[in-house]
Amino acid sequence: MANKDFLTYEYMSKTVKTREQTRTADMYEAFGWEITGVTPALADSVTMSFKRDRKQPHKQELTRLERQAEETYCVIERLNAAKTKGAMIFALIFGCVAALVLGGGMSLVMLNGENIPAFIGGIVLGLVGIVLCGVNYPVYKKLEEKKTRQVMPAIDDNEEKLALLLEKGNDLLQGGLL
């Protein structure tokens, strides 16, 4: 009987957003994982299946680098989310207040149509509400731009750190030493 080489694999699956599929594939391939399948998951996400040889040379070091890369990747994702989070919270609260002011003006106009000062006050209040609604988006964009300028250096640093980790992992796979 012919002597066969028997390989054992370890398996892993990750669910990621569709737009992050290529980046995730690159990250895990740098640590010896091969993509075995990609299946659609919930809206705007996919489940990626991977396998890797259990007897991979330098497996312990690859696993350590992989964990560091995953942590760095998570930091990058949190920083990207932080660019819009504060501005979004402000815009939602400010928008609700502006809509309440507009609604209060409409209520004054509709309920007190015979009372001229209340009617005029309702019109003014409604106009203020409309102006506040119109100002909301430019304020949101300014806050988002400010936060983006603050976090971009940290994102760039973490992107560079991730690239170095991937290069180290790839060097180990190619048989090079750190």
PAZAPA-4460 file (N, C-alpha, C; in steps of 0.05 Angstrom, whole numbers, plus 32768, in hexadecimal, padded with zeros to 4 digits):
% residues 178
    n_x    n_y    n_z   ca_x   ca_y   ca_z    c_x    c_y    c_z   seq   type   mol
   8011   7FE8   8000   8000   8000   8000   8012   8019   8000     1      M     A
   800A   802D   7FF0   801A   8045   7FEE   8019   8055   8008     2      A     A
   802F   8061   800E   8031   8072   8026   8026   808D   8020     3      N     A
   8010   8095   802D   8003   80AF   8028   800C   80C3   803E     4      K     A
   800F   80DB   8035   8013   80F1   8049   7FF8   80F9   8053     5      D     A
   7FF5   80F7   806D   7FDC   80FE   8079   7FDF   8119   8087     6      F     A
   7FCE   812C   8080   7FCF   8147   808D   7FB6   814B   809E     7      L     A
   7FBA   8156   80B5   7FA4   815E   80C6   7FA2   817C   80C5     8      T     A
   7F8A   8186   80C6   7F85   81A3   80C4   7F76   81AC   80DD     9      Y     A
   7F7A   81C6   80E2   7F69   81D3   80F6   7F57   81E6   80E6    10      E     A
   7F3F   81EA   80F0   7F2B   81F9   80E1   7F21   8211   80F1    11      Y     A
   7F19   8225   80E3   7F0F   823D   80F0   7EFB   824B   80DD    12      M     A
   7EE8   8258   80E8   7ED6   8269   80D7   7ED2   8284   80E5    13      S     A
   7ED0   8298   80D4   7ECD   82B4   80DD   7EB6   82C0   80CD    14      K     A
   7EA5   82CE   80DB   7E90   82DE   80CE   7E98   82FB   80CE    15      T     A
   7E9A   8306   80B6   7EA3   8322   80B3   7E91   8331   80A0    16      V     A
   7E93   834B   80A0   7E83   835B   808E   7E8E   8356   8071    17      K     A
   7E7C   8358   805E   7E84   8353   8043   7E9B   8364   8039    18      T     A
   7E9B   837D   8041   7EB0   8390   8038   7ECB   8389   8045    19      R     A
   7ECB   8379   805A   7EE4   8372   8068   7EEE   8356   8060    20      E     A
   7EE1   834A   804C   7EE7   832E   8045   7F04   832B   803A    21      Q     A
   7F0C   833D   8029   7F27   833B   801D   7F3C   8340   8032    22      T     A
   7F38   8354   8043   7F4B   835A   8058   7F4E   8343   806B    23      R     A
   7F38   8336   8072   7F38   831F   8084   7F47   8308   8077    24      T     A
   7F41   8303   805E   7F4F   82ED   8050   7F6D   82F2   804F    25      A     A
   7F76   830A   8049   7F92   8311   8049   7F9F   830D   8064    26      D     A
   7F90   8315   8079   7F9B   8313   8094   7FA0   82F6   809C    27      M     A
   7F8C   82E5   8098   7F8F   82C9   80A0   7FA1   82B9   808E    28      Y     A
   7FA2   82C0   8075   7FB5   82B2   8062   7FD2   82B7   806A    29      E     A
   7FD7   82CE   8076   7FF3   82D4   807F   7FFC   82C2   8096    30      A     A
   7FE9   82B5   80A3   7FEF   82A3   80B9   7FEA   8286   80B2    31      F     A
   7FE9   827F   8099   7FE8   8263   8090   7FCC   8258   808C    32      G     A
   7FB7   8268   808F   7F9C   825F   808B   7F95   8260   806D    33      W     A
   7F86   824C   8065   7F7C   824B   8049   7F5D   824E   804A    34      E     A
   7F52   825D   8038   7F35   8260   8037   7F29   8247   802B    35      I     A
   7F16   823B   8039   7F09   8223   802E   7EED   8229   8024    36      T     A
   7EE2   8240   802C   7EC7   8247   8023   7EBE   8262   802E    37      G     A
   7EAD   826E   801F   7EA0   8287   8027   7E82   8285   8022    38      V     A
   7E73   8288   8037   7E56   8286   8035   7E49   82A0   8040    39      T     A
   7E33   82A9   8033   7E25   82C0   803D   7E1A   82BB   8059    40      P     A
   7E1B   82CF   8069   7E10   82CD   8084   7DFA   82E2   8086    41      A     A
   7DF8   82EF   809C   7DE3   8304   80A0   7DE8   831A   808B    42      L     A
   7DD6   832D   808B   7DD8   8343   8078   7DF3   8350   8079    43      A     A
   7E00   8353   8062   7E19   8361   805F   7E30   8353   806D    44      D     A
   7E30   8338   8070   7E46   832A   807C   7E49   830F   806F    45      S     A
   7E60   8303   8072   7E66   82E8   8068   7E74   82D8   807E    46      V     A
   7E71   82BE   807C   7E80   82AC   808D   7E96   829F   807D    47      T     A
   7EAF   82A4   8086   7EC6   8299   8078   7ED0   8281   8087    48      M     A
   7ED5   826B   8079   7EE0   8253   8085   7EFE   8250   807D    49      S     A
   7F0E   8248   8091   7F2B   8246   808C   7F34   822B   8096    50      F     A
   7F4B   8222   808B   7F59   820A   8096   7F77   8210   8095    51      K     A
   7F85   8202   80A7   7FA2   8205   80A9   7FAE   81EA   80B2    52      R     A
   7FC5   81E4   80A8   7FD3   81CB   80AF   7FDA   81CC   80CD    53      D     A
   7FD3   81B7   80DC   7FD9   81B7   80F8   7FF7   81B5   80FE    54      R     A
   8006   81AA   80EC   8023   81A7   80F0   8032   81BE   80E3    55      K     A
   8026   81D4   80E1   8032   81EC   80D5   804C   81F3   80E3    56      Q     A
   8062   81F7   80D5   807B   8200   80E3   8076   821C   80F0    57      P     A
   8081   8220   8107   807F   823A   8115   8062   8240   811D    58      H     A
   8052   822B   8122   8036   822F   8127   8031   8240   8140    59      K     A
   8040   823C   8154   803C   824B   816D   8041   8269   8168    60      Q     A
   8056   826F   815A   805C   828B   8154   8047   8297   8141    61      E     A
   803E   8287   812E   8029   8291   811C   800F   8297   812B    62      L     A
   8008   8285   813E   7FF0   8289   814E   7FF2   82A3   815F    63      T     A
   800A   82A7   816A   800E   82BF   817A   800C   82D8   8168    64      R     A
   8018   82D8   8151   8016   82EF   813F   7FF9   82F3   8135    65      L     A
   7FEB   82DC   8130   7FCF   82DE   8128   7FBE   82EC   813D    66      E     A
   7FC2   82E5   8156   7FB2   82F2   816B   7FB9   830F   816D    67      R     A
   7FD2   8317   816A   7FD9   8333   816A   7FCC   8341   8153    68      Q     A
   7FCC   8334   813B   7FC0   8341   8124   7FA2   8344   8128    69      A     A
   7F94   8330   8134   7F78   8332   8139   7F72   8349   814C    70      E     A
   7F82   834C   8161   7F7E   8362   8174   7F82   837D   8166    71      E     A
   7F97   837F   8156   7F9C   8398   8147   7F85   839E   8134    72      T     A
   7F7B   838A   8127   7F65   838D   8115   7F4C   8397   8123    73      Y     A
   7F47   838D   813B   7F30   8396   814B   7F34   83B3   8154    74      C     A
   7F4C   83BB   815A   7F52   83D7   8161   7F4C   83E9   814A    75      V     A
   7F54   83E1   8132   7F4F   83F0   811A   7F31   83F3   8115    76      I     A
   7F22   83DD   8119   7F05   83DE   8115   7EF8   83F1   812A    77      E     A
   7F01   83F0   8143   7EF6   8402   8157   7EFC   841F   8151    78      R     A
   7F14   8424   8147   7F1B   8440   8140   7F0B   844A   8128    79      L     A
   7F06   8438   8115   7EF6   8440   80FE   7ED9   8446   8107    80      N     A
   7ECF   8436   8119   7EB4   843B   8123   7EB3   8455   8134    81      A     A
   7EC8   845B   8142   7EC9   8473   8152   7EC8   848D   8142    82      A     A
   7ED0   848B   8128   7ECF   84A3   8117   7EB3   84AF   8115    83      K     A
   7E9F   849E   8115   7E83   84A8   8111   7E71   84A5   8129    84      T     A
   7E7A   8495   813D   7E68   848F   8153   7E5F   84A8   8163    85      K     A
   7E71   84B8   816C   7E6A   84D0   817B   7E59   84E3   816B    86      G     A
   7E61   84E7   8151   7E51   84F9   8140   7E35   84EF   813B    87      A     A
   7E33   84D4   8139   7E18   84C8   8134   7E06   84CC   814C    88      M     A
   7E11   84C8   8164   7E01   84CB   817D   7DF8   84E8   817F    89      I     A
   7E0A   84FB   817A   7E03   8517   817C   7DED   851D   8167    90      F     A
   7DF0   8514   814E   7DDD   851A   8139   7DC2   850E   813F    91      A     A
   7DC1   84F7   814A   7DA7   84EB   8151   7D98   84FB   8167    92      L     A
   7DA7   8502   817C   7D9B   8511   8192   7D93   852D   8188    93      I     A
   7DA5   853A   817A   7D9F   8555   816F   7D88   8554   815C    94      F     A
   7D86   8540   814B   7D70   853D   8138   7D55   8539   8146    95      G     A
   7D56   852A   815C   7D3D   8525   816B   7D34   8540   8178    96      C     A
   7D46   854F   8183   7D3F   8568   818F   7D35   857C   817A    97      V     A
   7D42   857C   8163   7D39   858E   814D   7D1D   8586   8144    98      A     A
   7D17   856C   8142   7CFD   8563   813A   7CE8   856A   814F    99      A     A
   7CEF   8569   8168   7CDD   8570   817D   7CD6   858E   817D   100      L     A
   7CEB   859F   8177   7CE7   85BB   8175   7CD4   85C1   815D   101      V     A
   7CD9   85B4   8146   7CC8   85B8   812F   7CAB   85AF   8135   102      L     A
   7CA8   8598   8142   7C8E   858E   814A   7C80   85A0   815D   103      G     A
   7C8F   85AC   8170   7C83   85BF   8183   7C78   85D7   8175   104      G     A
   7C87   85E1   8161   7C7E   85F8   8151   7C65   85F1   8142   105      G     A
   7C64   85DA   8136   7C4C   85D1   8128   7C34   85CF   813B   106      M     A
   7C39   85C5   8152   7C23   85C2   8166   7C18   85DD   816E   107      S     A
   7C2A   85F0   8173   7C20   860B   817A   7C0F   8617   8164   108      L     A
   7C18   8614   814B   7C09   861F   8135   7BEE   8612   8132   109      V     A
   7BED   85F8   8134   7BD4   85E9   8130   7BC0   85EC   8147   110      M     A
   7BCA   85ED   8160   7BB8   85EE   8177   7BAF   860A   817E   111      L     A
   7BC0   861E   8178   7BBA   8639   8180   7BB8   864B   8167   112      N     A
   7BA8   8643   8154   7BA4   8652   813B   7B97   866D   813F   113      G     A
   7B87   866F   8154   7B79   8689   8159   7B8A   869C   8169   114      E     A
   7B9D   8692   8178   7BAE   86A2   8188   7BC6   86AB   8177   115      N     A
   7BC7   86C3   816E   7BDB   86CD   815B   7BF7   86CB   8166   116      I     A
   7BFD   86D3   817F   7C19   86D1   8189   7C22   86B3   818A   117      P     A
   7C10   86A1   8192   7C18   8684   8192   7C1C   867A   8176   118      A     A
   7C0C   8684   8163   7C0E   867C   8147   7C29   8684   813C   119      F     A
   7C31   869D   8141   7C4A   86A8   8138   7C61   869A   8146   120      I     A
   7C5E   8695   8160   7C73   8686   816F   7C77   866A   8165   121      G     A
   7C60   865D   815D   7C62   8642   8151   7C70   8642   8137   122      G     A
   7C6B   8656   8126   7C79   8658   810D   7C97   865C   8111   123      I     A
   7C9E   866E   8124   7CBB   8673   812A   7CC8   8659   8135   124      V     A
   7CBA   864C   8147   7CC4   8633   8153   7CC8   861E   813D   125      L     A
   7CB5   861C   812B   7CB7   8609   8115   7CCE   860F   8103   126      G     A
   7CD2   8629   80FD   7CE9   8630   80EC   7D04   862A   80FA   127      L     A
   7D05   862F   8114   7D1D   8628   8123   7D22   860A   8121   128      V     A
   7D0D   85FA   8124   7D0F   85DD   8122   7D19   85D4   8106   129      G     A
   7D0F   85E1   80F1   7D18   85DB   80D6   7D36   85E2   80D3   130      I     A
   7D3E   85F9   80DD   7D5A   8601   80DB   7D6C   85ED   80EA   131      V     A
   7D63   85E5   8102   7D73   85D2   8112   7D75   85B7   8103   132      L     A
   7D60   85AE   80F6   7D61   8596   80E6   7D74   8598   80CF   133      C     A
   7D75   85B0   80C3   7D87   85B4   80AC   7DA4   85B6   80B4   134      G     A
   7DA9   85C0   80CD   7DC4   85C3   80D7   7DD0   85A9   80E1   135      V     A
   7DBF   8596   80E6   7DC8   857D   80F3   7DDD   856E   80E2   136      N     A
   7DD9   856B   80C8   7DEC   855C   80B8   7E07   856A   80B5   137      Y     A
   7E08   8584   80B0   7E23   8590   80AF   7E32   858E   80CA   138      P     A
   7E23   8590   80E0   7E30   858D   80FA   7E3B   8570   80FD   139      V     A
   7E2B   855D   80F5   7E34   8541   80F5   7E4E   853D   80E5   140      Y     A
   7E4E   8548   80CD   7E66   8545   80BC   7E7E   8552   80C8   141      K     A
   7E7B   8569   80D5   7E92   8577   80E2   7E9C   8566   80F9   142      K     A
   7E8A   855B   810A   7E93   854A   8120   7EA1   8531   8116   143      L     A
   7E96   8525   8101   7EA2   850D   80F5   7EBE   8513   80EB   144      E     A
   7EC1   8529   80DD   7EDC   8531   80D2   7EF0   8536   80E8   145      E     A
   7EE7   8543   80FD   7EF9   8548   8114   7F02   852E   8121   146      K     A
   7EF0   851C   8126   7EF7   8502   8132   7F09   84F2   811F   147      K     A
   7F03   84F3   8106   7F13   84E4   80F2   7F30   84EE   80F3   148      T     A
   7F34   8509   80F4   7F4F   8514   80F5   7F5D   850B   810F   149      R     A
   7F4E   8508   8124   7F5A   84FF   813E   7F63   84E2   813D   150      Q     A
   7F53   84D0   8131   7F58   84B4   8133   7F69   84A9   811B   151      V     A
   7F6B   84B8   8106   7F7A   84AE   80EF   7F97   84A7   80F5   152      M     A
   7FA6   84B6   8105   7FC1   84AE   810B   7FC2   8493   811A   153      P     A
   7FAF   848E   812C   7FAE   8474   813A   7FA7   845E   8127   154      A     A
   7F94   8463   8115   7F8D   844E   8101   7FA5   8448   80EF   155      I     A
   7FB3   845C   80E6   7FCA   8458   80D5   7FE0   8448   80E4   156      D     A
   7FE5   844E   80FD   7FF8   843F   810D   7FF0   8422   8110   157      D     A
   7FD7   841D   8115   7FCE   8402   8118   7FCE   83F3   80FE   158      N     A
   7FC8   8400   80E8   7FCA   83F4   80CD   7FE7   83EB   80C8   159      E     A
   7FF9   83FC   80CF   8016   83F6   80CB   801E   83DE   80DC   160      E     A
   8014   83DE   80F5   801A   83C8   8107   800F   83AE   80FD   161      K     A
   7FF6   83AF   80F2   7FEA   8397   80E7   7FFA   838D   80CF   162      L     A
   8002   839F   80BD   8012   8397   80A6   802C   838A   80AE   163      A     A
   8039   8394   80C3   8052   8388   80CC   804D   836C   80D7   164      L     A
   8037   8368   80E6   8030   834E   80F1   802A   833A   80DA   165      L     A
   801D   8343   80C5   8017   8332   80AF   8031   832A   80A0   166      L     A
   8043   833D   809D   805D   8338   8091   806D   8323   80A1   167      E     A
   806D   8326   80BB   807B   8312   80CC   806F   82F7   80C9   168      K     A
   8054   82F5   80C9   8047   82DC   80C5   804D   82CF   80AA   169      G     A
   804D   82DF   8096   8054   82D5   807B   8071   82CC   8079   170      N     A
   8083   82DB   8086   809F   82D3   8087   80A2   82B8   8095   171      D     A
   8094   82B4   80AA   8095   829A   80B8   808B   8283   80A6   172      L     A
   8076   8289   8097   806B   8274   8085   807F   826E   806F   173      L     A
   808E   8281   8066   80A1   827D   8050   80BB   8270   805A   174      Q     A
   80BC   826C   8074   80D4   825F   8080   80E9   8272   808A   175      G     A
   80E3   828C   8088   80F6   829F   8092   80F4   82A2   80B0   176      G     A
   8108   82AE   80BC   8108   82B2   80D9   8101   82CF   80DE   177      L     A
   80F7   82D4   80F6   80F0   82EF   80FE   8109   82FE   8102   178      L     A
***
